[in-house]
Amino acid sequence: MKTSVHLNGTDLWVCDMRPGISQDGIKVKIPAGDYRCETSRSEATGLVTITYVQRNDAPTSERLIGEFSIDMARVGVIELKPLLAKHEDDWGKLADWSDESADKNEKEWGGRLRSGSNHAMFFSIGGDCTVEVYGLSVGRRDIGLVIRPKQPPTKPAKPCRWTWVYVKLRGIGDAWKFCDDWDFAPDDEFIFDDIDRELSYFTDAEIDHSEPLSKYYPKLRGVPKITAFIQDDANPYKSITRSIQMPKLKVSPTAKQLAAAVLNVFEQARKTAQPVAGAKPAVTPPTGHEARRPAS
């Protein structure tokens, strides 16, 4: 993808989208002006590098600014200050807006968020990874930035596979994440553990799984979206959302209803996706087995 963009000179926020703009990112200062924006995909890893360079310039050096992890295979690049101000300095509202805007404007490479004169774009990075952000310059003059995935670690000898389910709850910035390890039978015990952990950020009360989630977080205003991905050695992060029948949930489901929906997606994912060659069959997890998630 190649396109031209105009930047106003305010700080850029380069971040993980989970699935909307999140607070997990890096602030980058580059001058106002017209820029070439390009993406390039590595044939070796399938991961995408994103570059912003001032028009008619070519960088002679780069410096590392920082790095962050990508959890949903998308990177956001926005002019943070004016867009956050438009959403009352509320990161939750900014996340909801950017998630909905991304859904409406997504293309194969990513897309533009509806933001008026403020720059706001998102990019499909090609997988779950860590990215490094570099500033580009000519001499002492800053002329752009590059967002580059780090070299992935060496693949493990034993094939592994997981299903990830992301539940977006309106009124909460980050999606709730649930993981199913294919080496073991799906188990709602670990789903309830994840729900309890998420609710613990909003309440100290003991959680009754039969009560609506809004009892513990009144700002919760529905479940607009559930997405699912397969992660394995061959596919770092492959969406299967359109391959399965996603369950429908009430405006404020109970923990039991949410857990049943997530478990249903886990079970559908195993029927839909082909097994990894050489992977072990699912077995009943032993007593006391810890939450099974791939190392991040």
N, C-alpha and C positions, 0 to 999 in steps of 0.2 A: 504494500500500500504506500502511495506517495500523495501528499496533499500540501497545500499552503495554509498557514494559520497566522493570525496576528496576535501578539501578546502585548498586554498593556503595561508591563513592567512591575506588576505586583508579584508577591511571592507565589511560586507554583507549589502546589501540594501534590506530591507523587506518592500514591498509596495503594494498599490492598483494597479491593472491593469485595465486601463480604455480606451480601452481594452488592450493597451500595457503598458510597464513600465512607471510609473508616478512619479512625484516629491512628491507625498503624501505618505510618509513612514517614516521609522526609520532606522538609521544606527546602526549596531551591530558589535562589535569587538569580534571574538572568534579565538582561536589558529588554526594554520595550522594542518592538520591531516586527518585521515580517520574517517568518521562519519556514524552512522546509521541514516537514514532518514525514518520516519514513519508517517502515517496519521491514525487517528481514528475518527469515526463518532459517535456523540451523538445520542442515540436512542430517547431521549426526544425532541431535537431541530432539528436534521438532519444536524447540523453544524459540521465542521471538525476541529480538532486540529492537528497541524503540529509540529513534534519534530525532532530536530537534536541533537544527543548525540555522543560524541567520542566513538569509538569502544572499548569495554571491560571496559567501565566506567558506573557508575550509579549515577545520581545526588542525593545529600543529601539536597540541598537547592535551592531556586530560588528567583530572585529579579525582580521586575517590571521595565522595561526599558521605556515603553511608549505604546501608543495606537493610532490607526487611523481607519478611516471608510472605508468599502469596498462598492463600488458602482456597481460593475459588477460581484460579486460572485467569483472573482479570486484574489489570492495573488501571487506576484512575489518575488523570493529570488535570488538575483544575486550578484556577486562580482563586485561592482559598478565601481570602478576607472578604471580598464583595459577595461571594456566594454564601458564605456562612452568615453574613449580616442579613441577607435576604431571607434566611430561615431562622431569624431571631437568635442567632448564635447557639442554636440547638443542634448538636451533632446527630441526634436521633432523627430530627426532621430533615436534615441534609441527607442522611442515609436513605430515608424513605423516598425522598424526591428523586435522588440519583438512581436508586434501584428501579423505580417505576419508569423513569425517563430512558434508562438503558434498555429495559425490556421492549419499549416502543420503537427504539431507534437502532437496535443491534444488527450489525452486518457480520460477515465472516471474520473480518479483522478486528471488529469492535464497533465504535460509533461515536457520534457527537451527542452530548447531553444538551437539552433545550435550556440555554442559559443566557439568552440575549447577547450582549456585547462581551460577556466574560468568557474566557476560554475554559472549556470543560470537555474532555474527551476520555474515552476508556478503550482499552486494548485487550484483546484475547492473547494471553501470553503463551498459551500452548500447553500448560501443565502446572502442577503444584510445585513450587520451587522457591528458592531465595534469589532475589534480584539485587544487584549493586547499581547505585546511581552515581554517575561521573559527571563532573562539570567539564565542558569543552572550552578551549580558549585558543587565541592567537596571540602569542606573547603574554601580556598582562590583561588582555581584553577578553572578557567572557562573551562567548558567542553561541552557547547552547548547552545541551545535556544529552546523555545517553543512558538508557535504562537497559541493563544487560543481565540476563540470567547467569548465575554462577554455574560452573561446571558441575553437573550432577554427580553424586557419589557413585562409586563402583557398584554395579548391581549385585545383590546377594546371590549366592550359589543356589539357594532353595527358592523356587517361585513362591510368591505370596500374592494374596488378593484381598481387597477390602471393598465394601460398599460404604459410601458416605451419603448421608441424607441431611440436607439443609432445610430447616423450617424457618421461614420468615414470618415473624409476628409483628404486625403493624403496631407501632408505638415503642418498639425496641430496635435499636440501631443494628446490631449484629445478628445474623441468623444463628439459630441454635443448631449445633452440629452433633450428629449421631453416627457412630461407626460400627460396622459389622465385619468381623474377621472371619473369612471363609474357612479357616482351619477349624472352626468350631460351629456348632449349631446356633442359629439365632436365639437370643435370650433377652426377654424384656427386662430382666433384673438390671442390666447395665443401662438400658434406656431410662428407667426410673431414676437411676443414680445420676444420670446426666441432667434430667429434668429438675431433680432436687437441687443439684449444684447451681443450675442457672437461676432458679427461684431464690436461692439463698442470697443472691446479690440484692434482692428487693425486699426481703422479709426475714425476720428471725423466728417467725411462727413455725410450728411443726406442720409439715405438709400433709394434707389429706388428699390422696390421689383421686378421690371421688368428687372433689370440689372443683368448680371452674378455676382456671388459672388466673382469671381476672380478680379473684378474691385476694390473691397475694400480690398482684400488680394491676391496680385499677386502670392504668393507662393502656393496657393491652386492648386493641381494637380489631382483632380478627387475625386470621391466618391467610394472607393473600396468595402465598406461593410455597410449594414444596418442590425442591429439586433433588436430583440424585445423580451420583457419579460412581464410576468404577475406577479404582486405583490398583494397578499391578505393575509388574516389571516391564511389560510391553507398552502399557498406556498409563503415563503418570497421572492423568486425570481426564477420563472420558465421560461425557455426559450421556446418561441413559434416560433422561427425563421424558423424552418423547417416545420411548420404547415401551413404557409400562403405563398402567392405569393409575394415576395419582389419586389417593383418597381425598374426599372432601371433608372438611372439618367445620364445626360450628364457629360462630363469632368468638366465643370463649369456651374452648373445649376443656374437659377435665384432663388431668395427667394420664388417666387410664385411656381416654379416647386418643390422646396424642401418641401415647406409647403403642397402642394398637395400630395406628396409622403408620408409624415408623416401622414397626415390625412387619406390617403388610408389604411395605416397599422393599425391605430387606429380602423377604421371601420371593417377591416378584423378580427382583434383580438376579437372584440365583437361577431362576428358571429361564430368564431372558438371555443372559450373557453366556457365552461359551466358556468352559473351564480352562484355566491356564494349564498348558501341558506340563505334566509332572507334579501338579499341586496335590496335596493330600486331601482325601475326602473329609467332609465335615463330621465332627464327632461331638459328643456331649461334653461340655466343659467340666473339668474337675471342680470339686467344691473349693470355694475360696479363691478361684481364679480371678486375677485382677482385670480391670477394664482393658480390653484388647484393642489397642490402637497402634497404627504404624508409627515408628519414631519420626518426629518432625525435625 
